[in-house]
Amino acid sequence: MSGAPPAFPLPSPPAPVIAVDAMGGDNAPAEVVKGAVLAVREHGLRLVLVGRMPELASLLSQEKARGEVPIVHAEDSLAMHEGALASWRRPRSSVAVACRLIRRGDASALVSAGSTGGVVATSTVRLRSQPGVLRPALAVALPTRPVPTVLLDAGANADAKPEMLVQFAHLGAAYAHTAHGVAEPRVAMLTIGSEPGKGNKLARKTAELLGAVSTGSAGPSRLDFRGNIEGHDLLSGEVDVVVTDGFTGNVALKAVEGAVRFAFDTVQEALTSTTLARTGALLQRRSLRELRGRFDSETYGGAVLLGLNGTVVIAHGDSRARGVARACLLAHELAAGRIVDQVRRRLSGAGRPSGWLHRLSQNEGQGPH
């Protein structure tokens, strides 16, 4: 009978392989190797380290992990100060080799703590944008409750068009659904006022298009657009996805990070100022530790470059072992959740109702390659 269960359980698909750029980051390669070993031992992830083989083999031996994590040799690496031109200058870099593994089907995702500009440029050139994607976008998770809020673009596109921001909304919705389990992500646009019609020309036109997509589509490409939000709403948790251009998004992200750092430094100073304050802090140390962990950037694994033919997670440049392991876990979750397919389904459906997105993508091509 067609509805009968199979006589034997079907084998589950193999876990995705994560290519880890072992040479990228302020603390590479030692902390990256420790983080990779941690990810394998604590989470059972399938990883491959990409970088200079003799150096990585020695570090794995120090961790008593020879044979636990395979190594793919890459003779070059991106320096932390290198930006977009690095993609052309260093074709044999560890990031470029990791992208080659993804293109060949030997890996599903890339994790790097290297230069954001260099990783974005190299992965965009090597992996290329998915069909119909005008520009890939950098998404970050903000520490809101009950689930993180996705902010994008966080710096990949300083100059953007309204149609690109609509695509960013779809990319963010796919991320919120895959990584955070949000069935119907609530989307808002970051601008200077919550009232309709607020903002510059880009913001007003984007809001108009998002409103049209929200009311005119159904199925996997539907967007639940909730209107505009302001900067002070970023950590309110009122929406699941916040859309803006890369210039504004990066400024907003750095402002939030700076404000959080200042707040924690001020609280720490107050809690250590007197004997009574130190006693109170000792009694509250568990709550304070949980609060710090919630706002620690390493807790969320890093930024995700969405819209490419592969998953790319960019960890913080100063990530230590636990931050690298968390970035690997995020990459695994997104790859296992088939984030690339989720994006493809959303954008293929979004182009059908009115045809404007399809025509624009035909005119503007696939983005920078």
C-alpha positions as CSV (number, residue, x, y, z in Angstrom):
1,M,0.0,0.0,0.0
2,S,1.2,3.5,-0.8
3,G,0.7,4.8,2.7
4,A,2.5,1.9,4.4
5,P,5.8,2.6,6.2
6,P,9.0,1.1,4.6
7,A,9.9,-2.4,5.8
8,F,13.3,-1.0,6.9
9,P,14.2,2.5,8.1
10,L,15.6,4.6,5.4
11,P,19.2,5.8,6.0
12,S,19.6,9.4,7.0
13,P,21.6,11.6,4.7
14,P,25.2,12.2,5.7
15,A,25.9,15.3,7.8
16,P,27.3,18.2,5.8
17,V,31.0,18.8,5.7
18,I,32.2,22.2,6.9
19,A,35.4,23.6,5.4
20,V,37.2,25.7,8.1
21,D,39.7,28.4,7.1
22,A,42.4,27.5,9.6
23,M,44.6,30.5,8.7
24,G,42.0,33.3,9.1
25,G,41.6,35.4,12.3
26,D,43.7,37.2,14.9
27,N,44.3,34.0,16.8
28,A,44.8,31.6,13.9
29,P,45.7,28.9,13.4
30,A,46.1,27.7,17.0
31,E,42.6,28.8,18.3
32,V,40.9,27.8,15.0
33,V,42.4,24.3,15.3
34,K,41.3,24.1,19.0
35,G,37.8,25.2,18.0
36,A,37.6,22.7,15.2
37,V,38.5,19.9,17.6
38,L,36.0,21.2,20.1
39,A,33.3,21.2,17.4
40,V,34.1,17.6,16.4
41,R,34.2,16.2,20.0
42,E,31.3,18.1,21.5
43,H,28.9,18.3,18.6
44,G,30.0,15.4,16.3
45,L,30.4,17.8,13.3
46,R,32.2,16.8,10.1
47,L,35.0,19.3,9.5
48,V,38.0,19.7,7.2
49,L,40.7,22.2,8.1
50,V,42.1,24.2,5.2
51,G,45.6,25.7,5.5
52,R,49.3,25.0,5.7
53,M,49.4,21.2,6.3
54,P,52.6,20.9,8.4
55,E,51.6,23.7,10.8
56,L,48.0,22.3,11.2
57,A,49.3,18.7,11.6
58,S,51.5,19.8,14.4
59,L,48.7,21.7,16.1
60,L,46.4,18.7,15.9
61,S,49.1,16.6,17.4
62,Q,49.3,19.0,20.4
63,E,45.5,18.5,20.8
64,K,45.9,14.7,20.5
65,A,43.6,14.9,17.5
66,R,45.6,13.5,14.7
67,G,43.1,11.7,12.4
68,E,40.1,13.3,13.9
69,V,40.0,16.3,11.5
70,P,41.2,16.0,7.9
71,I,43.5,18.7,6.4
72,V,43.4,20.1,2.9
73,H,46.6,22.0,2.1
74,A,46.5,25.7,1.1
75,E,49.8,27.5,0.7
76,D,48.5,31.0,1.0
77,S,46.2,33.0,3.3
78,L,44.4,36.3,3.5
79,A,45.8,38.9,5.9
80,M,43.4,40.6,8.3
81,H,44.0,44.0,6.7
82,E,43.2,42.7,3.1
83,G,39.9,43.7,1.5
84,A,38.0,43.0,-1.7
85,L,41.1,42.9,-4.0
86,A,42.4,39.9,-2.0
87,S,40.1,37.6,-4.0
88,W,42.2,38.3,-7.1
89,R,45.6,38.6,-5.5
90,R,45.5,35.3,-3.6
91,P,43.8,32.6,-5.7
92,R,45.6,29.9,-3.6
93,S,44.5,31.3,-0.2
94,S,42.8,29.0,2.3
95,V,39.5,30.8,1.7
96,A,39.7,30.2,-2.0
97,V,40.6,26.5,-1.6
98,A,37.7,26.1,0.8
99,C,35.4,27.6,-1.8
100,R,36.8,25.2,-4.3
101,L,35.8,22.3,-2.0
102,I,32.2,23.6,-1.9
103,R,32.0,24.0,-5.7
104,R,33.2,20.5,-6.2
105,G,30.6,19.2,-3.7
106,D,33.2,18.0,-1.2
107,A,32.0,20.5,1.4
108,S,28.7,22.4,2.0
109,A,29.8,25.4,4.0
110,L,32.8,27.6,4.8
111,V,33.7,29.0,8.2
112,S,36.4,31.8,8.5
113,A,37.4,34.3,11.1
114,G,39.5,36.2,8.5
115,S,39.0,39.7,7.0
116,T,35.3,40.2,6.4
117,G,36.0,42.1,3.1
118,G,38.4,39.5,1.9
119,V,36.1,36.6,2.7
120,V,33.1,38.3,1.2
121,A,34.9,39.1,-2.0
122,T,36.6,35.7,-2.4
123,S,33.5,33.7,-1.7
124,T,31.4,35.9,-4.0
125,V,33.9,35.4,-6.8
126,R,34.4,31.7,-6.2
127,L,30.9,30.5,-5.3
128,R,28.9,33.0,-7.3
129,S,25.4,34.3,-6.5
130,Q,22.4,32.0,-6.8
131,P,20.3,32.5,-9.9
132,G,18.2,35.7,-9.6
133,V,20.2,37.1,-6.6
134,L,21.2,40.6,-7.3
135,R,23.7,40.9,-4.4
136,P,24.6,38.6,-1.5
137,A,23.9,40.1,1.9
138,L,25.6,39.8,5.3
139,A,23.2,38.7,8.1
140,V,23.9,38.9,11.8
141,A,21.9,37.7,14.8
142,L,21.0,40.3,17.4
143,P,20.6,39.1,21.0
144,T,16.8,39.5,21.4
145,R,14.3,37.3,23.2
146,P,12.7,34.8,22.7
147,V,14.7,34.3,19.5
148,P,17.5,36.4,17.9
149,T,16.6,39.1,15.4
150,V,18.3,38.9,12.0
151,L,19.8,42.2,10.7
152,L,20.9,42.5,7.1
153,D,22.7,43.8,5.2
154,A,25.4,44.3,7.8
155,G,28.1,45.5,5.5
156,A,28.4,43.6,2.2
157,N,26.6,46.3,0.1
158,A,27.2,50.0,1.0
159,D,25.1,51.1,-1.9
160,A,21.8,49.3,-2.6
161,K,18.6,49.6,-4.6
162,P,15.1,49.0,-3.3
163,E,14.8,45.7,-5.2
164,M,17.9,44.5,-3.5
165,L,16.5,45.3,-0.1
166,V,13.4,43.3,-0.9
167,Q,15.6,40.3,-1.8
168,F,17.5,40.9,1.5
169,A,14.1,40.5,3.3
170,H,13.7,37.1,1.6
171,L,17.2,36.1,2.5
172,G,16.7,37.1,6.1
173,A,13.3,35.3,6.3
174,A,15.0,32.1,5.0
175,Y,17.7,32.5,7.7
176,A,15.2,33.1,10.5
177,H,13.2,30.1,9.4
178,T,16.2,27.7,9.1
179,A,18.4,28.8,12.0
180,H,15.8,30.0,14.5
181,G,12.7,27.9,13.6
182,V,10.4,30.9,12.9
183,A,7.6,29.7,10.7
184,E,6.5,33.1,9.4
185,P,9.2,35.7,10.1
186,R,8.1,39.2,10.8
187,V,10.0,41.7,8.6
188,A,10.6,45.4,9.2
189,M,12.8,48.0,7.6
190,L,15.3,50.2,9.5
191,T,14.8,53.9,8.9
192,I,14.5,57.2,10.8
193,G,10.8,56.9,11.8
194,S,8.3,54.2,12.3
195,E,5.5,56.1,10.5
196,P,4.8,55.1,6.8
197,G,6.6,57.3,4.4
198,K,9.6,58.1,6.7
199,G,13.1,58.0,5.5
200,N,15.1,58.8,2.3
201,K,14.1,57.8,-1.2
202,L,15.6,54.3,-0.8
203,A,13.7,53.6,2.3
204,R,10.4,54.9,1.0
205,K,10.6,52.9,-2.3
206,T,11.7,49.8,-0.4
207,A,8.7,50.0,2.0
208,E,6.4,50.4,-1.0
209,L,7.8,47.2,-2.6
210,L,7.8,45.3,0.6
211,G,4.2,46.2,1.2
212,A,3.3,45.0,-2.3
213,V,5.1,41.7,-1.8
214,S,3.6,41.2,1.6
215,T,0.0,41.5,0.3
216,G,0.4,40.0,-3.1
217,S,2.2,36.7,-2.5
218,A,1.5,33.4,-0.9
219,G,3.3,30.2,0.0
220,P,7.0,30.0,0.7
221,S,7.7,33.4,-0.9
222,R,5.3,35.4,1.3
223,L,6.7,38.2,3.5
224,D,5.0,39.4,6.7
225,F,6.1,43.0,6.4
226,R,5.4,45.0,9.6
227,G,6.5,48.4,8.4
228,N,9.4,50.6,9.7
229,I,11.4,50.5,12.9
230,E,13.9,52.9,14.3
231,G,17.4,52.2,15.8
232,H,16.1,52.0,19.4
233,D,13.9,49.0,18.3
234,L,16.7,46.8,17.2
235,L,16.9,44.9,20.5
236,S,13.2,45.0,21.2
237,G,12.4,41.6,19.6
238,E,9.3,43.0,18.0
239,V,10.3,41.6,14.6
240,D,12.4,38.7,13.4
241,V,14.1,40.3,10.4
242,V,15.4,43.9,10.0
243,V,16.3,45.0,6.5
244,T,18.6,47.9,5.5
245,D,21.5,48.8,3.2
246,G,25.0,47.6,4.1
247,F,26.2,51.1,5.1
248,T,23.4,51.8,7.6
249,G,23.4,48.2,8.8
250,N,27.1,48.2,9.6
251,V,26.9,51.5,11.4
252,A,23.9,50.3,13.4
253,L,25.6,47.0,14.3
254,K,28.8,48.7,15.5
255,A,26.7,51.2,17.5
256,V,24.9,48.4,19.2
257,E,28.1,46.5,19.9
258,G,29.8,49.6,21.3
259,A,26.8,50.5,23.5
260,V,26.7,46.9,24.9
261,R,30.4,47.0,25.6
262,F,30.1,50.4,27.3
263,A,27.2,49.2,29.4
264,F,29.0,46.0,30.6
265,D,32.2,48.0,31.4
266,T,30.1,50.5,33.4
267,V,28.3,47.8,35.3
268,Q,31.5,46.0,36.1
269,E,33.1,49.2,37.4
270,A,30.0,49.8,39.6
271,L,30.0,46.2,40.9
272,T,33.7,46.3,42.0
273,S,33.7,49.8,43.4
274,T,32.9,48.9,47.1
275,T,33.0,45.8,49.3
276,L,29.2,45.8,49.5
277,A,29.0,46.0,45.7
278,R,31.4,43.1,45.3
279,T,29.4,41.0,47.7
280,G,26.2,41.7,45.8
281,A,28.0,40.8,42.5
282,L,29.2,37.5,44.0
283,L,25.6,36.6,44.9
284,Q,24.4,37.4,41.4
285,R,27.4,35.9,39.5
286,R,25.3,33.3,37.8
287,S,22.8,35.8,36.4
288,L,25.6,38.1,35.4
289,R,27.4,35.3,33.6
290,E,24.3,34.3,31.7
291,L,23.6,38.0,30.7
292,R,27.2,38.4,29.5
293,G,26.9,35.1,27.5
294,R,23.7,36.3,25.9
295,F,25.4,39.5,24.6
296,D,28.7,37.8,23.7
297,S,29.2,37.9,20.0
298,E,30.8,34.4,20.0
299,T,27.5,33.0,21.3
300,Y,25.9,33.5,17.9
301,G,28.7,32.1,15.7
302,G,29.2,35.2,13.5
303,A,27.7,36.7,10.3
304,V,26.3,34.7,7.5
305,L,26.8,35.7,3.8
306,L,23.5,34.7,2.2
307,G,22.6,34.4,-1.5
308,L,25.6,32.4,-2.7
309,N,25.8,28.8,-4.0
310,G,27.1,27.7,-0.6
311,T,26.9,28.6,3.0
312,V,29.5,31.1,4.3
313,V,29.8,31.9,8.1
314,I,32.2,34.7,9.0
315,A,33.2,34.5,12.7
316,H,34.6,37.5,14.6
317,G,38.2,38.2,13.9
318,D,39.2,37.8,17.5
319,S,37.3,34.5,18.0
320,R,38.8,32.0,20.4
321,A,38.2,28.2,20.3
322,R,34.6,28.3,21.6
323,G,33.6,31.0,19.2
324,V,35.1,29.0,16.3
325,A,33.2,25.9,17.4
326,R,30.0,27.9,17.6
327,A,30.5,29.3,14.1
328,C,31.0,25.7,12.9
329,L,27.8,24.6,14.6
330,L,25.9,27.5,12.9
331,A,27.3,26.6,9.5
332,H,26.3,22.9,10.1
333,E,22.7,24.0,11.1
334,L,22.3,26.1,8.1
335,A,23.8,23.6,5.7
336,A,21.7,20.8,7.2
337,G,18.6,22.9,7.0
338,R,19.4,23.5,3.3
339,I,19.5,27.3,3.5
340,V,20.6,27.6,-0.1
341,D,17.5,25.7,-1.3
342,Q,15.3,27.7,1.1
343,V,16.6,30.9,-0.6
344,R,16.1,29.5,-4.0
345,R,12.5,28.6,-3.3
346,R,11.7,32.0,-1.8
347,L,13.2,33.9,-4.7
348,S,11.8,31.7,-7.5
349,G,8.3,32.2,-6.0
350,A,8.8,35.9,-5.4
351,G,9.5,36.6,-9.0
352,R,6.2,35.2,-10.3
353,P,3.4,37.4,-9.0
354,S,4.3,40.6,-10.7
355,G,7.4,39.8,-12.7
356,W,9.3,43.0,-11.6
357,L,12.0,41.0,-9.7
358,H,12.6,38.6,-12.6
359,R,13.0,41.4,-15.1
360,L,15.4,43.3,-12.9
361,S,17.5,40.3,-12.3
362,Q,17.7,39.7,-16.0
363,N,18.8,43.3,-16.6
364,E,21.3,43.5,-13.8
365,G,22.9,40.1,-14.0
366,Q,24.0,38.0,-11.1
367,G,26.0,40.5,-9.2
368,P,29.8,40.9,-9.0
369,H,31.7,37.8,-10.0
